[in-house]
Amino acid sequence: MATTTITIRNDGSIRIEGDFQIVDQDGKPFGLAGRSKIGLCRCGHSENKPFCDGSHKRLNFQSVIQAFDLPPLPTTPPAKV
């Protein structure tokens, strides 16, 4: 089974590598022309959204990310019968 890795890059894009598909809100896939690596824009200034075009470098976008654990999902009490 192929794996997909998503890397949030400091001061840059969201990098996706592996076996993946990117779709719009209607479920229509983007044509990735066989790419197995892609960068998604995180700075909001790409002219090619949702894909990164390197605008973050020109704008000196800064955002340092370190991994952390999310809190547990809330538990739903069982329905009363």
PDB file of N, CA, C and O in Angstrom:
ATOM      1  N   MET A   1       0.838  -1.184   0.000  1.00  0.00           N
ATOM      2  CA  MET A   1       0.000   0.000   0.000  1.00  0.00           C
ATOM      3  C   MET A   1       0.886   1.250   0.000  1.00  0.00           C
ATOM      4  O   MET A   1       1.788   1.379   0.828  1.00  0.00           O
ATOM      5  N   ALA A   2       0.626   2.148  -0.914  1.00  0.00           N
ATOM      6  CA  ALA A   2       1.397   3.387  -1.018  1.00  0.00           C
ATOM      7  C   ALA A   2       1.010   4.339   0.109  1.00  0.00           C
ATOM      8  O   ALA A   2      -0.136   4.354   0.558  1.00  0.00           O
ATOM      9  N   THR A   3       1.966   5.120   0.551  1.00  0.00           N
ATOM     10  CA  THR A   3       1.682   6.084   1.602  1.00  0.00           C
ATOM     11  C   THR A   3       1.746   7.497   1.042  1.00  0.00           C
ATOM     12  O   THR A   3       2.402   7.765   0.036  1.00  0.00           O
ATOM     13  N   THR A   4       1.058   8.371   1.712  1.00  0.00           N
ATOM     14  CA  THR A   4       1.088   9.789   1.386  1.00  0.00           C
ATOM     15  C   THR A   4       1.667  10.520   2.578  1.00  0.00           C
ATOM     16  O   THR A   4       1.284  10.266   3.721  1.00  0.00           O
ATOM     17  N   THR A   5       2.588  11.428   2.310  1.00  0.00           N
ATOM     18  CA  THR A   5       3.177  12.249   3.368  1.00  0.00           C
ATOM     19  C   THR A   5       2.830  13.696   3.089  1.00  0.00           C
ATOM     20  O   THR A   5       3.017  14.187   1.975  1.00  0.00           O
ATOM     21  N   ILE A   6       2.322  14.380   4.106  1.00  0.00           N
ATOM     22  CA  ILE A   6       2.013  15.807   4.017  1.00  0.00           C
ATOM     23  C   ILE A   6       2.948  16.520   4.972  1.00  0.00           C
ATOM     24  O   ILE A   6       2.950  16.247   6.172  1.00  0.00           O
ATOM     25  N   THR A   7       3.742  17.434   4.438  1.00  0.00           N
ATOM     26  CA  THR A   7       4.723  18.164   5.233  1.00  0.00           C
ATOM     27  C   THR A   7       4.375  19.641   5.226  1.00  0.00           C
ATOM     28  O   THR A   7       4.261  20.250   4.162  1.00  0.00           O
ATOM     29  N   ILE A   8       4.206  20.218   6.404  1.00  0.00           N
ATOM     30  CA  ILE A   8       3.980  21.651   6.537  1.00  0.00           C
ATOM     31  C   ILE A   8       5.363  22.275   6.653  1.00  0.00           C
ATOM     32  O   ILE A   8       6.049  22.098   7.660  1.00  0.00           O
ATOM     33  N   ARG A   9       5.763  22.998   5.627  1.00  0.00           N
ATOM     34  CA  ARG A   9       7.123  23.527   5.566  1.00  0.00           C
ATOM     35  C   ARG A   9       7.203  24.907   6.211  1.00  0.00           C
ATOM     36  O   ARG A   9       6.394  25.791   5.932  1.00  0.00           O
ATOM     37  N   ASN A  10       8.190  25.066   7.073  1.00  0.00           N
ATOM     38  CA  ASN A  10       8.404  26.378   7.694  1.00  0.00           C
ATOM     39  C   ASN A  10       8.562  27.439   6.615  1.00  0.00           C
ATOM     40  O   ASN A  10       9.315  27.264   5.657  1.00  0.00           O
ATOM     41  N   ASP A  11       7.847  28.533   6.785  1.00  0.00           N
ATOM     42  CA  ASP A  11       7.919  29.683   5.881  1.00  0.00           C
ATOM     43  C   ASP A  11       7.589  29.339   4.432  1.00  0.00           C
ATOM     44  O   ASP A  11       8.003  30.052   3.518  1.00  0.00           O
ATOM     45  N   GLY A  12       6.846  28.254   4.213  1.00  0.00           N
ATOM     46  CA  GLY A  12       6.574  27.855   2.841  1.00  0.00           C
ATOM     47  C   GLY A  12       5.291  27.087   2.665  1.00  0.00           C
ATOM     48  O   GLY A  12       4.319  27.284   3.394  1.00  0.00           O
ATOM     49  N   SER A  13       5.304  26.215   1.693  1.00  0.00           N
ATOM     50  CA  SER A  13       4.107  25.514   1.236  1.00  0.00           C
ATOM     51  C   SER A  13       3.772  24.297   2.084  1.00  0.00           C
ATOM     52  O   SER A  13       4.507  23.922   2.997  1.00  0.00           O
ATOM     53  N   ILE A  14       2.646  23.699   1.753  1.00  0.00           N
ATOM     54  CA  ILE A  14       2.273  22.384   2.259  1.00  0.00           C
ATOM     55  C   ILE A  14       2.678  21.398   1.166  1.00  0.00           C
ATOM     56  O   ILE A  14       2.144  21.449   0.058  1.00  0.00           O
ATOM     57  N   ARG A  15       3.598  20.522   1.462  1.00  0.00           N
ATOM     58  CA  ARG A  15       4.137  19.575   0.479  1.00  0.00           C
ATOM     59  C   ARG A  15       3.417  18.242   0.619  1.00  0.00           C
ATOM     60  O   ARG A  15       3.350  17.686   1.715  1.00  0.00           O
ATOM     61  N   ILE A  16       2.880  17.727  -0.478  1.00  0.00           N
ATOM     62  CA  ILE A  16       2.226  16.430  -0.494  1.00  0.00           C
ATOM     63  C   ILE A  16       3.035  15.524  -1.407  1.00  0.00           C
ATOM     64  O   ILE A  16       3.345  15.881  -2.544  1.00  0.00           O
ATOM     65  N   GLU A  17       3.373  14.339  -0.891  1.00  0.00           N
ATOM     66  CA  GLU A  17       4.161  13.382  -1.661  1.00  0.00           C
ATOM     67  C   GLU A  17       3.551  12.001  -1.528  1.00  0.00           C
ATOM     68  O   GLU A  17       3.089  11.618  -0.453  1.00  0.00           O
ATOM     69  N   GLY A  18       3.549  11.259  -2.616  1.00  0.00           N
ATOM     70  CA  GLY A  18       3.071   9.884  -2.572  1.00  0.00           C
ATOM     71  C   GLY A  18       1.922   9.653  -3.531  1.00  0.00           C
ATOM     72  O   GLY A  18       1.880  10.212  -4.627  1.00  0.00           O
ATOM     73  N   ASP A  19       0.997   8.823  -3.101  1.00  0.00           N
ATOM     74  CA  ASP A  19      -0.170   8.481  -3.903  1.00  0.00           C
ATOM     75  C   ASP A  19      -1.352   9.291  -3.369  1.00  0.00           C
ATOM     76  O   ASP A  19      -1.838   9.017  -2.272  1.00  0.00           O
ATOM     77  N   PHE A  20      -1.818  10.274  -4.124  1.00  0.00           N
ATOM     78  CA  PHE A  20      -2.876  11.155  -3.650  1.00  0.00           C
ATOM     79  C   PHE A  20      -3.671  11.703  -4.823  1.00  0.00           C
ATOM     80  O   PHE A  20      -3.256  11.612  -5.978  1.00  0.00           O
ATOM     81  N   GLN A  21      -4.805  12.264  -4.504  1.00  0.00           N
ATOM     82  CA  GLN A  21      -5.642  12.962  -5.471  1.00  0.00           C
ATOM     83  C   GLN A  21      -6.085  14.253  -4.795  1.00  0.00           C
ATOM     84  O   GLN A  21      -6.375  14.253  -3.598  1.00  0.00           O
ATOM     85  N   ILE A  22      -6.142  15.349  -5.540  1.00  0.00           N
ATOM     86  CA  ILE A  22      -6.631  16.624  -5.025  1.00  0.00           C
ATOM     87  C   ILE A  22      -7.898  16.962  -5.792  1.00  0.00           C
ATOM     88  O   ILE A  22      -7.905  16.979  -7.023  1.00  0.00           O
ATOM     89  N   VAL A  23      -8.980  17.233  -5.048  1.00  0.00           N
ATOM     90  CA  VAL A  23     -10.262  17.536  -5.674  1.00  0.00           C
ATOM     91  C   VAL A  23     -10.770  18.883  -5.184  1.00  0.00           C
ATOM     92  O   VAL A  23     -10.384  19.350  -4.113  1.00  0.00           O
ATOM     93  N   ASP A  24     -11.649  19.511  -5.986  1.00  0.00           N
ATOM     94  CA  ASP A  24     -12.276  20.758  -5.562  1.00  0.00           C
ATOM     95  C   ASP A  24     -13.480  20.441  -4.674  1.00  0.00           C
ATOM     96  O   ASP A  24     -13.750  19.275  -4.385  1.00  0.00           O
ATOM     97  N   GLN A  25     -14.196  21.466  -4.246  1.00  0.00           N
ATOM     98  CA  GLN A  25     -15.300  21.254  -3.308  1.00  0.00           C
ATOM     99  C   GLN A  25     -16.438  20.425  -3.890  1.00  0.00           C
ATOM    100  O   GLN A  25     -17.266  19.901  -3.146  1.00  0.00           O
ATOM    101  N   ASP A  26     -16.485  20.302  -5.208  1.00  0.00           N
ATOM    102  CA  ASP A  26     -17.508  19.488  -5.851  1.00  0.00           C
ATOM    103  C   ASP A  26     -17.029  18.071  -6.146  1.00  0.00           C
ATOM    104  O   ASP A  26     -17.753  17.276  -6.744  1.00  0.00           O
ATOM    105  N   GLY A  27     -15.802  17.761  -5.724  1.00  0.00           N
ATOM    106  CA  GLY A  27     -15.249  16.435  -5.945  1.00  0.00           C
ATOM    107  C   GLY A  27     -14.564  16.244  -7.284  1.00  0.00           C
ATOM    108  O   GLY A  27     -14.140  15.135  -7.608  1.00  0.00           O
ATOM    109  N   LYS A  28     -14.450  17.315  -8.075  1.00  0.00           N
ATOM    110  CA  LYS A  28     -13.797  17.227  -9.384  1.00  0.00           C
ATOM    111  C   LYS A  28     -12.276  17.249  -9.180  1.00  0.00           C
ATOM    112  O   LYS A  28     -11.751  18.163  -8.544  1.00  0.00           O
ATOM    113  N   PRO A  29     -11.579  16.259  -9.711  1.00  0.00           N
ATOM    114  CA  PRO A  29     -10.129  16.203  -9.500  1.00  0.00           C
ATOM    115  C   PRO A  29      -9.363  17.230 -10.337  1.00  0.00           C
ATOM    116  O   PRO A  29      -9.736  17.545 -11.467  1.00  0.00           O
ATOM    117  N   PHE A  30      -8.293  17.734  -9.751  1.00  0.00           N
ATOM    118  CA  PHE A  30      -7.337  18.561 -10.483  1.00  0.00           C
ATOM    119  C   PHE A  30      -6.458  17.627 -11.308  1.00  0.00           C
ATOM    120  O   PHE A  30      -6.083  16.553 -10.837  1.00  0.00           O
ATOM    121  N   GLY A  31      -6.131  18.022 -12.521  1.00  0.00           N
ATOM    122  CA  GLY A  31      -5.207  17.253 -13.348  1.00  0.00           C
ATOM    123  C   GLY A  31      -3.781  17.553 -12.924  1.00  0.00           C
ATOM    124  O   GLY A  31      -3.296  18.668 -13.117  1.00  0.00           O
ATOM    125  N   LEU A  32      -3.118  16.586 -12.357  1.00  0.00           N
ATOM    126  CA  LEU A  32      -1.769  16.797 -11.820  1.00  0.00           C
ATOM    127  C   LEU A  32      -0.675  16.330 -12.770  1.00  0.00           C
ATOM    128  O   LEU A  32       0.503  16.353 -12.413  1.00  0.00           O
ATOM    129  N   ALA A  33      -1.042  15.910 -13.962  1.00  0.00           N
ATOM    130  CA  ALA A  33      -0.080  15.517 -15.001  1.00  0.00           C
ATOM    131  C   ALA A  33       0.944  14.506 -14.496  1.00  0.00           C
ATOM    132  O   ALA A  33       2.125  14.589 -14.831  1.00  0.00           O
ATOM    133  N   GLY A  34       0.479  13.546 -13.683  1.00  0.00           N
ATOM    134  CA  GLY A  34       1.360  12.471 -13.232  1.00  0.00           C
ATOM    135  C   GLY A  34       2.277  12.818 -12.072  1.00  0.00           C
ATOM    136  O   GLY A  34       3.110  11.999 -11.683  1.00  0.00           O
ATOM    137  N   ARG A  35       2.143  14.007 -11.514  1.00  0.00           N
ATOM    138  CA  ARG A  35       3.029  14.402 -10.407  1.00  0.00           C
ATOM    139  C   ARG A  35       2.754  13.548  -9.167  1.00  0.00           C
ATOM    140  O   ARG A  35       1.604  13.237  -8.857  1.00  0.00           O
ATOM    141  N   SER A  36       3.824  13.175  -8.468  1.00  0.00           N
ATOM    142  CA  SER A  36       3.704  12.471  -7.191  1.00  0.00           C
ATOM    143  C   SER A  36       4.145  13.361  -6.038  1.00  0.00           C
ATOM    144  O   SER A  36       4.157  12.934  -4.883  1.00  0.00           O
ATOM    145  N   LYS A  37       4.510  14.610  -6.358  1.00  0.00           N
ATOM    146  CA  LYS A  37       4.872  15.632  -5.358  1.00  0.00           C
ATOM    147  C   LYS A  37       4.239  16.934  -5.803  1.00  0.00           C
ATOM    148  O   LYS A  37       4.275  17.278  -6.984  1.00  0.00           O
ATOM    149  N   ILE A  38       3.659  17.656  -4.859  1.00  0.00           N
ATOM    150  CA  ILE A  38       3.026  18.935  -5.188  1.00  0.00           C
ATOM    151  C   ILE A  38       3.095  19.838  -3.966  1.00  0.00           C
ATOM    152  O   ILE A  38       3.074  19.356  -2.833  1.00  0.00           O
ATOM    153  N   GLY A  39       3.177  21.139  -4.186  1.00  0.00           N
ATOM    154  CA  GLY A  39       3.133  22.106  -3.091  1.00  0.00           C
ATOM    155  C   GLY A  39       1.829  22.876  -3.135  1.00  0.00           C
ATOM    156  O   GLY A  39       1.431  23.380  -4.185  1.00  0.00           O
ATOM    157  N   LEU A  40       1.165  22.967  -1.994  1.00  0.00           N
ATOM    158  CA  LEU A  40      -0.052  23.762  -1.888  1.00  0.00           C
ATOM    159  C   LEU A  40       0.269  25.080  -1.201  1.00  0.00           C
ATOM    160  O   LEU A  40       1.058  25.124  -0.257  1.00  0.00           O
ATOM    161  N   CYS A  41      -0.351  26.154  -1.683  1.00  0.00           N
ATOM    162  CA  CYS A  41      -0.102  27.492  -1.154  1.00  0.00           C
ATOM    163  C   CYS A  41      -0.575  27.598   0.291  1.00  0.00           C
ATOM    164  O   CYS A  41      -1.659  27.129   0.637  1.00  0.00           O
ATOM    165  N   ARG A  42       0.242  28.212   1.118  1.00  0.00           N
ATOM    166  CA  ARG A  42      -0.112  28.463   2.508  1.00  0.00           C
ATOM    167  C   ARG A  42      -0.121  29.955   2.805  1.00  0.00           C
ATOM    168  O   ARG A  42      -0.717  30.382   3.794  1.00  0.00           O
ATOM    169  N   CYS A  43       0.530  30.755   1.963  1.00  0.00           N
ATOM    170  CA  CYS A  43       0.638  32.199   2.227  1.00  0.00           C
ATOM    171  C   CYS A  43      -0.571  32.972   1.717  1.00  0.00           C
ATOM    172  O   CYS A  43      -0.825  34.091   2.162  1.00  0.00           O
ATOM    173  N   GLY A  44      -1.326  32.376   0.776  1.00  0.00           N
ATOM    174  CA  GLY A  44      -2.507  33.026   0.232  1.00  0.00           C
ATOM    175  C   GLY A  44      -2.251  33.940  -0.948  1.00  0.00           C
ATOM    176  O   GLY A  44      -3.181  34.593  -1.422  1.00  0.00           O
ATOM    177  N   HIS A  45      -1.018  34.011  -1.442  1.00  0.00           N
ATOM    178  CA  HIS A  45      -0.683  34.950  -2.512  1.00  0.00           C
ATOM    179  C   HIS A  45      -0.335  34.306  -3.852  1.00  0.00           C
ATOM    180  O   HIS A  45       0.020  35.012  -4.796  1.00  0.00           O
ATOM    181  N   SER A  46      -0.428  32.997  -3.953  1.00  0.00           N
ATOM    182  CA  SER A  46      -0.113  32.318  -5.207  1.00  0.00           C
ATOM    183  C   SER A  46      -1.079  32.744  -6.303  1.00  0.00           C
ATOM    184  O   SER A  46      -2.272  32.919  -6.054  1.00  0.00           O
ATOM    185  N   GLU A  47      -0.565  32.909  -7.507  1.00  0.00           N
ATOM    186  CA  GLU A  47      -1.408  33.190  -8.671  1.00  0.00           C
ATOM    187  C   GLU A  47      -1.957  31.893  -9.254  1.00  0.00           C
ATOM    188  O   GLU A  47      -2.716  31.919 -10.223  1.00  0.00           O
ATOM    189  N   ASN A  48      -1.580  30.774  -8.674  1.00  0.00           N
ATOM    190  CA  ASN A  48      -1.942  29.459  -9.180  1.00  0.00           C
ATOM    191  C   ASN A  48      -2.639  28.628  -8.090  1.00  0.00           C
ATOM    192  O   ASN A  48      -2.459  27.412  -8.025  1.00  0.00           O
ATOM    193  N   LYS A  49      -3.434  29.290  -7.235  1.00  0.00           N
ATOM    194  CA  LYS A  49      -4.090  28.605  -6.124  1.00  0.00           C
ATOM    195  C   LYS A  49      -4.911  27.427  -6.619  1.00  0.00           C
ATOM    196  O   LYS A  49      -5.549  27.533  -7.667  1.00  0.00           O
ATOM    197  N   PRO A  50      -4.920  26.325  -5.914  1.00  0.00           N
ATOM    198  CA  PRO A  50      -4.386  26.108  -4.577  1.00  0.00           C
ATOM    199  C   PRO A  50      -2.911  25.739  -4.560  1.00  0.00           C
ATOM    200  O   PRO A  50      -2.367  25.440  -3.497  1.00  0.00           O
ATOM    201  N   PHE A  51      -2.254  25.754  -5.711  1.00  0.00           N
ATOM    202  CA  PHE A  51      -0.865  25.313  -5.800  1.00  0.00           C
ATOM    203  C   PHE A  51       0.102  26.458  -5.510  1.00  0.00           C
ATOM    204  O   PHE A  51      -0.186  27.622  -5.789  1.00  0.00           O
ATOM    205  N   CYS A  52       1.235  26.106  -4.953  1.00  0.00           N
ATOM    206  CA  CYS A  52       2.276  27.085  -4.614  1.00  0.00           C
ATOM    207  C   CYS A  52       3.013  27.518  -5.880  1.00  0.00           C
ATOM    208  O   CYS A  52       3.357  26.689  -6.723  1.00  0.00           O
ATOM    209  N   ASP A  53       3.252  28.825  -6.004  1.00  0.00           N
ATOM    210  CA  ASP A  53       4.052  29.328  -7.117  1.00  0.00           C
ATOM    211  C   ASP A  53       5.310  30.044  -6.628  1.00  0.00           C
ATOM    212  O   ASP A  53       5.992  30.705  -7.411  1.00  0.00           O
ATOM    213  N   GLY A  54       5.616  29.915  -5.343  1.00  0.00           N
ATOM    214  CA  GLY A  54       6.815  30.534  -4.783  1.00  0.00           C
ATOM    215  C   GLY A  54       6.612  31.949  -4.292  1.00  0.00           C
ATOM    216  O   GLY A  54       7.578  32.592  -3.879  1.00  0.00           O
ATOM    217  N   SER A  55       5.382  32.463  -4.321  1.00  0.00           N
ATOM    218  CA  SER A  55       5.121  33.840  -3.868  1.00  0.00           C
ATOM    219  C   SER A  55       5.559  34.071  -2.429  1.00  0.00           C
ATOM    220  O   SER A  55       5.929  35.188  -2.067  1.00  0.00           O
ATOM    221  N   HIS A  56       5.522  33.028  -1.605  1.00  0.00           N
ATOM    222  CA  HIS A  56       5.900  33.176  -0.197  1.00  0.00           C
ATOM    223  C   HIS A  56       7.341  33.677  -0.056  1.00  0.00           C
ATOM    224  O   HIS A  56       7.651  34.397   0.893  1.00  0.00           O
ATOM    225  N   LYS A  57       8.208  33.310  -0.975  1.00  0.00           N
ATOM    226  CA  LYS A  57       9.605  33.761  -0.907  1.00  0.00           C
ATOM    227  C   LYS A  57       9.695  35.260  -1.173  1.00  0.00           C
ATOM    228  O   LYS A  57      10.394  35.982  -0.462  1.00  0.00           O
ATOM    229  N   ARG A  58       8.989  35.721  -2.192  1.00  0.00           N
ATOM    230  CA  ARG A  58       9.007  37.141  -2.557  1.00  0.00           C
ATOM    231  C   ARG A  58       8.410  38.009  -1.450  1.00  0.00           C
ATOM    232  O   ARG A  58       8.861  39.131  -1.220  1.00  0.00           O
ATOM    233  N   LEU A  59       7.401  37.484  -0.772  1.00  0.00           N
ATOM    234  CA  LEU A  59       6.697  38.249   0.262  1.00  0.00           C
ATOM    235  C   LEU A  59       7.272  38.058   1.656  1.00  0.00           C
ATOM    236  O   LEU A  59       6.777  38.639   2.622  1.00  0.00           O
ATOM    237  N   ASN A  60       8.326  37.235   1.762  1.00  0.00           N
ATOM    238  CA  ASN A  60       8.945  36.943   3.052  1.00  0.00           C
ATOM    239  C   ASN A  60       7.922  36.369   4.040  1.00  0.00           C
ATOM    240  O   ASN A  60       7.915  36.729   5.217  1.00  0.00           O
ATOM    241  N   PHE A  61       7.051  35.463   3.543  1.00  0.00           N
ATOM    242  CA  PHE A  61       6.074  34.789   4.391  1.00  0.00           C
ATOM    243  C   PHE A  61       6.794  34.033   5.492  1.00  0.00           C
ATOM    244  O   PHE A  61       7.758  33.310   5.238  1.00  0.00           O
ATOM    245  N   GLN A  62       6.318  34.207   6.720  1.00  0.00           N
ATOM    246  CA  GLN A  62       6.940  33.526   7.848  1.00  0.00           C
ATOM    247  C   GLN A  62       5.884  32.808   8.671  1.00  0.00           C
ATOM    248  O   GLN A  62       4.882  33.396   9.077  1.00  0.00           O
ATOM    249  N   SER A  63       6.125  31.538   8.907  1.00  0.00           N
ATOM    250  CA  SER A  63       5.256  30.722   9.746  1.00  0.00           C
ATOM    251  C   SER A  63       6.020  29.454  10.085  1.00  0.00           C
ATOM    252  O   SER A  63       6.192  28.574   9.242  1.00  0.00           O
ATOM    253  N   VAL A  64       6.469  29.372  11.310  1.00  0.00           N
ATOM    254  CA  VAL A  64       7.208  28.204  11.760  1.00  0.00           C
ATOM    255  C   VAL A  64       6.216  27.237  12.405  1.00  0.00           C
ATOM    256  O   VAL A  64       5.430  27.620  13.271  1.00  0.00           O
ATOM    257  N   ILE A  65       6.266  26.002  11.974  1.00  0.00           N
ATOM    258  CA  ILE A  65       5.331  24.985  12.438  1.00  0.00           C
ATOM    259  C   ILE A  65       6.098  23.858  13.110  1.00  0.00           C
ATOM    260  O   ILE A  65       7.102  23.374  12.586  1.00  0.00           O
ATOM    261  N   GLN A  66       5.613  23.444  14.277  1.00  0.00           N
ATOM    262  CA  GLN A  66       6.141  22.257  14.946  1.00  0.00           C
ATOM    263  C   GLN A  66       4.971  21.336  15.244  1.00  0.00           C
ATOM    264  O   GLN A  66       3.891  21.795  15.617  1.00  0.00           O
ATOM    265  N   ALA A  67       5.185  20.049  15.080  1.00  0.00           N
ATOM    266  CA  ALA A  67       4.126  19.069  15.310  1.00  0.00           C
ATOM    267  C   ALA A  67       3.667  19.094  16.764  1.00  0.00           C
ATOM    268  O   ALA A  67       4.458  19.336  17.676  1.00  0.00           O
ATOM    269  N   PHE A  68       2.381  18.840  16.963  1.00  0.00           N
ATOM    270  CA  PHE A  68       1.804  18.743  18.311  1.00  0.00           C
ATOM    271  C   PHE A  68       0.623  17.779  18.252  1.00  0.00           C
ATOM    272  O   PHE A  68       0.131  17.443  17.175  1.00  0.00           O
ATOM    273  N   ASP A  69       0.182  17.345  19.415  1.00  0.00           N
ATOM    274  CA  ASP A  69      -0.959  16.432  19.501  1.00  0.00           C
ATOM    275  C   ASP A  69      -2.246  17.226  19.657  1.00  0.00           C
ATOM    276  O   ASP A  69      -2.324  18.145  20.472  1.00  0.00           O
ATOM    277  N   LEU A  70      -3.244  16.868  18.879  1.00  0.00           N
ATOM    278  CA  LEU A  70      -4.567  17.459  19.042  1.00  0.00           C
ATOM    279  C   LEU A  70      -5.221  16.873  20.285  1.00  0.00           C
ATOM    280  O   LEU A  70      -4.888  15.759  20.691  1.00  0.00           O
ATOM    281  N   PRO A  71      -6.146  17.607  20.893  1.00  0.00           N
ATOM    282  CA  PRO A  71      -6.862  17.029  22.030  1.00  0.00           C
ATOM    283  C   PRO A  71      -7.756  15.893  21.552  1.00  0.00           C
ATOM    284  O   PRO A  71      -8.121  15.840  20.378  1.00  0.00           O
ATOM    285  N   PRO A  72      -8.111  14.982  22.459  1.00  0.00           N
ATOM    286  CA  PRO A  72      -8.987  13.881  22.053  1.00  0.00           C
ATOM    287  C   PRO A  72     -10.327  14.397  21.559  1.00  0.00           C
ATOM    288  O   PRO A  72     -10.792  15.459  21.974  1.00  0.00           O
ATOM    289  N   LEU A  73     -10.939  13.631  20.669  1.00  0.00           N
ATOM    290  CA  LEU A  73     -12.279  13.965  20.207  1.00  0.00           C
ATOM    291  C   LEU A  73     -13.249  13.867  21.374  1.00  0.00           C
ATOM    292  O   LEU A  73     -13.098  13.000  22.236  1.00  0.00           O
ATOM    293  N   PRO A  74     -14.241  14.747  21.409  1.00  0.00           N
ATOM    294  CA  PRO A  74     -15.217  14.641  22.491  1.00  0.00           C
ATOM    295  C   PRO A  74     -16.019  13.355  22.336  1.00  0.00           C
ATOM    296  O   PRO A  74     -16.317  12.920  21.224  1.00  0.00           O
ATOM    297  N   THR A  75     -16.353  12.770  23.447  1.00  0.00           N
ATOM    298  CA  THR A  75     -17.158  11.561  23.395  1.00  0.00           C
ATOM    299  C   THR A  75     -18.633  11.941  23.431  1.00  0.00           C
ATOM    300  O   THR A  75     -19.033  12.882  24.117  1.00  0.00           O
ATOM    301  N   THR A  76     -19.416  11.207  22.695  1.00  0.00           N
ATOM    302  CA  THR A  76     -20.847  11.445  22.644  1.00  0.00           C
ATOM    303  C   THR A  76     -21.509  10.416  23.568  1.00  0.00           C
ATOM    304  O   THR A  76     -21.307   9.213  23.399  1.00  0.00           O
ATOM    305  N   PRO A  77     -22.293  10.883  24.537  1.00  0.00           N
ATOM    306  CA  PRO A  77     -22.946   9.907  25.412  1.00  0.00           C
ATOM    307  C   PRO A  77     -23.954   9.071  24.614  1.00  0.00           C
ATOM    308  O   PRO A  77     -24.551   9.561  23.656  1.00  0.00           O
ATOM    309  N   PRO A  78     -24.138   7.816  25.012  1.00  0.00           N
ATOM    310  CA  PRO A  78     -25.092   6.976  24.290  1.00  0.00           C
ATOM    311  C   PRO A  78     -26.503   7.553  24.386  1.00  0.00           C
ATOM    312  O   PRO A  78     -26.879   8.159  25.390  1.00  0.00           O
ATOM    313  N   ALA A  79     -27.266   7.352  23.329  1.00  0.00           N
ATOM    314  CA  ALA A  79     -28.652   7.844  23.309  1.00  0.00           C
ATOM    315  C   ALA A  79     -29.485   7.074  24.325  1.00  0.00           C
ATOM    316  O   ALA A  79     -29.321   5.865  24.487  1.00  0.00           O
ATOM    317  N   LYS A  80     -30.375   7.782  25.002  1.00  0.00           N
ATOM    318  CA  LYS A  80     -31.266   7.128  25.962  1.00  0.00           C
ATOM    319  C   LYS A  80     -32.451   6.548  25.213  1.00  0.00           C
ATOM    320  O   LYS A  80     -33.025   7.181  24.327  1.00  0.00           O
ATOM    321  N   VAL A  81     -32.799   5.333  25.590  1.00  0.00           N
ATOM    322  CA  VAL A  81     -33.899   4.644  24.919  1.00  0.00           C
ATOM    323  C   VAL A  81     -35.150   4.727  25.769  1.00  0.00           C
ATOM    324  O   VAL A  81     -36.196   4.207  25.381  1.00  0.00           O
TER     325      VAL A  81
END
